[in-house]
Amino acid sequence: MLKISSSWEYALLLIKYLSQNPGTHTIASVSEKLSIKEPFLRKITNKLENTGIITSHKGRYGGIELLKREVSVYDILLAVWEDLNITVCSGGKCTSSETCGISPTIANIQRGFDTILKITRL
């Protein structure tokens, strides 16, 4: 079953914070403001940076900032490597899909879910 993980939740919180507070922020200050442990926040920021959603600046006045102003929830979740499949068979891993009879229904639900995540912005 699809469940919101802490990585997912914190990534969404981080992007929301950065979108409402433009500019460069240190990970330490964001960690404190969002009550997210700094090492965990660093892992999330690395994943978001690798996909071009945020950027980081090194040095004395460095920090992180939002790079993409229009980013979907879908993009954020993919960046932190969340499994967005609602069932095992949505990911193509089901061995009973031809005999169970609900594969088309599950596929429709998955498409709808993906669409909602793609059009939803923070």
C-alpha positions as protocol buffer text, in pm:
chain_id: "A"
residue {
  index: 1
  type: MET
  ca { x: 0 y: 0 z: 0 }
}
residue {
  index: 2
  type: LEU
  ca { x: 118 y: 349 z: -82 }
}
residue {
  index: 3
  type: LYS
  ca { x: 211 y: 536 z: 232 }
}
residue {
  index: 4
  type: ILE
  ca { x: 355 y: 883 z: 277 }
}
residue {
  index: 5
  type: SER
  ca { x: 710 y: 835 z: 401 }
}
residue {
  index: 6
  type: SER
  ca { x: 907 y: 1084 z: 605 }
}
residue {
  index: 7
  type: SER
  ca { x: 1132 y: 1147 z: 300 }
}
residue {
  index: 8
  type: TRP
  ca { x: 825 y: 1237 z: 97 }
}
residue {
  index: 9
  type: GLU
  ca { x: 678 y: 1459 z: 369 }
}
residue {
  index: 10
  type: TYR
  ca { x: 1006 y: 1639 z: 439 }
}
residue {
  index: 11
  type: ALA
  ca { x: 1078 y: 1694 z: 69 }
}
residue {
  index: 12
  type: LEU
  ca { x: 737 y: 1855 z: 27 }
}
residue {
  index: 13
  type: LEU
  ca { x: 789 y: 2067 z: 340 }
}
residue {
  index: 14
  type: LEU
  ca { x: 1131 y: 2179 z: 216 }
}
residue {
  index: 15
  type: ILE
  ca { x: 1005 y: 2280 z: -129 }
}
residue {
  index: 16
  type: LYS
  ca { x: 707 y: 2462 z: 22 }
}
residue {
  index: 17
  type: TYR
  ca { x: 940 y: 2650 z: 260 }
}
residue {
  index: 18
  type: LEU
  ca { x: 1184 y: 2745 z: -17 }
}
residue {
  index: 19
  type: SER
  ca { x: 902 y: 2861 z: -245 }
}
residue {
  index: 20
  type: GLN
  ca { x: 760 y: 3085 z: 28 }
}
residue {
  index: 21
  type: ASN
  ca { x: 1102 y: 3216 z: 133 }
}
residue {
  index: 22
  type: PRO
  ca { x: 1302 y: 3298 z: -182 }
}
residue {
  index: 23
  type: GLY
  ca { x: 1678 y: 3322 z: -157 }
}
residue {
  index: 24
  type: THR
  ca { x: 1958 y: 3111 z: -17 }
}
residue {
  index: 25
  type: HIS
  ca { x: 1917 y: 2931 z: 315 }
}
residue {
  index: 26
  type: THR
  ca { x: 2162 y: 2721 z: 510 }
}
residue {
  index: 27
  type: ILE
  ca { x: 2064 y: 2362 z: 573 }
}
residue {
  index: 28
  type: ALA
  ca { x: 2112 y: 2424 z: 945 }
}
residue {
  index: 29
  type: SER
  ca { x: 1862 y: 2710 z: 948 }
}
residue {
  index: 30
  type: VAL
  ca { x: 1604 y: 2518 z: 741 }
}
residue {
  index: 31
  type: SER
  ca { x: 1656 y: 2213 z: 961 }
}
residue {
  index: 32
  type: GLU
  ca { x: 1580 y: 2418 z: 1268 }
}
residue {
  index: 33
  type: LYS
  ca { x: 1278 y: 2595 z: 1118 }
}
residue {
  index: 34
  type: LEU
  ca { x: 1120 y: 2276 z: 985 }
}
residue {
  index: 35
  type: SER
  ca { x: 1223 y: 2054 z: 1278 }
}
residue {
  index: 36
  type: ILE
  ca { x: 1396 y: 1805 z: 1049 }
}
residue {
  index: 37
  type: LYS
  ca { x: 1722 y: 1646 z: 1160 }
}
residue {
  index: 38
  type: GLU
  ca { x: 2006 y: 1801 z: 964 }
}
residue {
  index: 39
  type: PRO
  ca { x: 2165 y: 1476 z: 833 }
}
residue {
  index: 40
  type: PHE
  ca { x: 1828 y: 1359 z: 701 }
}
residue {
  index: 41
  type: LEU
  ca { x: 1760 y: 1698 z: 542 }
}
residue {
  index: 42
  type: ARG
  ca { x: 2102 y: 1682 z: 371 }
}
residue {
  index: 43
  type: LYS
  ca { x: 2009 y: 1350 z: 209 }
}
residue {
  index: 44
  type: ILE
  ca { x: 1684 y: 1497 z: 81 }
}
residue {
  index: 45
  type: THR
  ca { x: 1852 y: 1813 z: -50 }
}
residue {
  index: 46
  type: ASN
  ca { x: 2113 y: 1603 z: -232 }
}
residue {
  index: 47
  type: LYS
  ca { x: 1839 y: 1409 z: -412 }
}
residue {
  index: 48
  type: LEU
  ca { x: 1649 y: 1728 z: -500 }
}
residue {
  index: 49
  type: GLU
  ca { x: 1968 y: 1891 z: -623 }
}
residue {
  index: 50
  type: ASN
  ca { x: 2056 y: 1592 z: -841 }
}
residue {
  index: 51
  type: THR
  ca { x: 1726 y: 1637 z: -1026 }
}
residue {
  index: 52
  type: GLY
  ca { x: 1761 y: 2014 z: -1067 }
}
residue {
  index: 53
  type: ILE
  ca { x: 1477 y: 2115 z: -836 }
}
residue {
  index: 54
  type: ILE
  ca { x: 1704 y: 2300 z: -595 }
}
residue {
  index: 55
  type: THR
  ca { x: 2061 y: 2423 z: -615 }
}
residue {
  index: 56
  type: SER
  ca { x: 2330 y: 2466 z: -355 }
}
residue {
  index: 57
  type: HIS
  ca { x: 2604 y: 2720 z: -317 }
}
residue {
  index: 58
  type: LYS
  ca { x: 2928 y: 2640 z: -139 }
}
residue {
  index: 59
  type: GLY
  ca { x: 3127 y: 2871 z: 79 }
}
residue {
  index: 60
  type: ARG
  ca { x: 3077 y: 3121 z: 356 }
}
residue {
  index: 61
  type: TYR
  ca { x: 2750 y: 3258 z: 217 }
}
residue {
  index: 62
  type: GLY
  ca { x: 2637 y: 2929 z: 71 }
}
residue {
  index: 63
  type: GLY
  ca { x: 2320 y: 2737 z: 117 }
}
residue {
  index: 64
  type: ILE
  ca { x: 2031 y: 2594 z: -77 }
}
residue {
  index: 65
  type: GLU
  ca { x: 1764 y: 2761 z: -287 }
}
residue {
  index: 66
  type: LEU
  ca { x: 1477 y: 2662 z: -510 }
}
residue {
  index: 67
  type: LEU
  ca { x: 1577 y: 2641 z: -874 }
}
residue {
  index: 68
  type: LYS
  ca { x: 1243 y: 2543 z: -1031 }
}
residue {
  index: 69
  type: ARG
  ca { x: 955 y: 2772 z: -939 }
}
residue {
  index: 70
  type: GLU
  ca { x: 692 y: 2548 z: -1100 }
}
residue {
  index: 71
  type: VAL
  ca { x: 749 y: 2197 z: -971 }
}
residue {
  index: 72
  type: SER
  ca { x: 487 y: 1927 z: -937 }
}
residue {
  index: 73
  type: VAL
  ca { x: 438 y: 1700 z: -640 }
}
residue {
  index: 74
  type: TYR
  ca { x: 507 y: 1413 z: -882 }
}
residue {
  index: 75
  type: ASP
  ca { x: 852 y: 1556 z: -967 }
}
residue {
  index: 76
  type: ILE
  ca { x: 937 y: 1606 z: -600 }
}
residue {
  index: 77
  type: LEU
  ca { x: 838 y: 1252 z: -507 }
}
residue {
  index: 78
  type: LEU
  ca { x: 1031 y: 1102 z: -796 }
}
residue {
  index: 79
  type: ALA
  ca { x: 1334 y: 1306 z: -692 }
}
residue {
  index: 80
  type: VAL
  ca { x: 1337 y: 1141 z: -349 }
}
residue {
  index: 81
  type: TRP
  ca { x: 1287 y: 801 z: -514 }
}
residue {
  index: 82
  type: GLU
  ca { x: 944 y: 726 z: -379 }
}
residue {
  index: 83
  type: ASP
  ca { x: 754 y: 431 z: -520 }
}
residue {
  index: 84
  type: LEU
  ca { x: 444 y: 593 z: -666 }
}
residue {
  index: 85
  type: ASN
  ca { x: 270 y: 267 z: -757 }
}
residue {
  index: 86
  type: ILE
  ca { x: -58 y: 212 z: -574 }
}
residue {
  index: 87
  type: THR
  ca { x: -25 y: -167 z: -592 }
}
residue {
  index: 88
  type: VAL
  ca { x: 238 y: -424 z: -678 }
}
residue {
  index: 89
  type: CYS
  ca { x: 77 y: -487 z: -1016 }
}
residue {
  index: 90
  type: SER
  ca { x: 85 y: -114 z: -1103 }
}
residue {
  index: 91
  type: GLY
  ca { x: 461 y: -147 z: -1120 }
}
residue {
  index: 92
  type: GLY
  ca { x: 443 y: -443 z: -1357 }
}
residue {
  index: 93
  type: LYS
  ca { x: 559 y: -693 z: -1093 }
}
residue {
  index: 94
  type: CYS
  ca { x: 239 y: -895 z: -1058 }
}
residue {
  index: 95
  type: THR
  ca { x: 240 y: -1251 z: -1188 }
}
residue {
  index: 96
  type: SER
  ca { x: -139 y: -1288 z: -1160 }
}
residue {
  index: 97
  type: SER
  ca { x: -244 y: -980 z: -1360 }
}
residue {
  index: 98
  type: GLU
  ca { x: -384 y: -1185 z: -1648 }
}
residue {
  index: 99
  type: THR
  ca { x: -604 y: -1399 z: -1422 }
}
residue {
  index: 100
  type: CYS
  ca { x: -704 y: -1159 z: -1142 }
}
residue {
  index: 101
  type: GLY
  ca { x: -936 y: -949 z: -1357 }
}
residue {
  index: 102
  type: ILE
  ca { x: -871 y: -612 z: -1189 }
}
residue {
  index: 103
  type: SER
  ca { x: -558 y: -506 z: -1378 }
}
residue {
  index: 104
  type: PRO
  ca { x: -744 y: -261 z: -1607 }
}
residue {
  index: 105
  type: THR
  ca { x: -915 y: -103 z: -1306 }
}
residue {
  index: 106
  type: ILE
  ca { x: -586 y: -71 z: -1118 }
}
residue {
  index: 107
  type: ALA
  ca { x: -421 y: 79 z: -1428 }
}
residue {
  index: 108
  type: ASN
  ca { x: -698 y: 343 z: -1452 }
}
residue {
  index: 109
  type: ILE
  ca { x: -663 y: 431 z: -1084 }
}
residue {
  index: 110
  type: GLN
  ca { x: -284 y: 455 z: -1121 }
}
residue {
  index: 111
  type: ARG
  ca { x: -316 y: 689 z: -1423 }
}
residue {
  index: 112
  type: GLY
  ca { x: -559 y: 909 z: -1229 }
}
residue {
  index: 113
  type: PHE
  ca { x: -331 y: 919 z: -926 }
}
residue {
  index: 114
  type: ASP
  ca { x: -27 y: 1007 z: -1139 }
}
residue {
  index: 115
  type: THR
  ca { x: -224 y: 1282 z: -1313 }
}
residue {
  index: 116
  type: ILE
  ca { x: -329 y: 1439 z: -983 }
}
residue {
  index: 117
  type: LEU
  ca { x: 33 y: 1438 z: -859 }
}
residue {
  index: 118
  type: LYS
  ca { x: 155 y: 1589 z: -1188 }
}
residue {
  index: 119
  type: ILE
  ca { x: -90 y: 1880 z: -1183 }
}
residue {
  index: 120
  type: THR
  ca { x: -58 y: 1952 z: -813 }
}
residue {
  index: 121
  type: ARG
  ca { x: 186 y: 2229 z: -724 }
}
residue {
  index: 122
  type: LEU
  ca { x: 289 y: 2345 z: -378 }
}
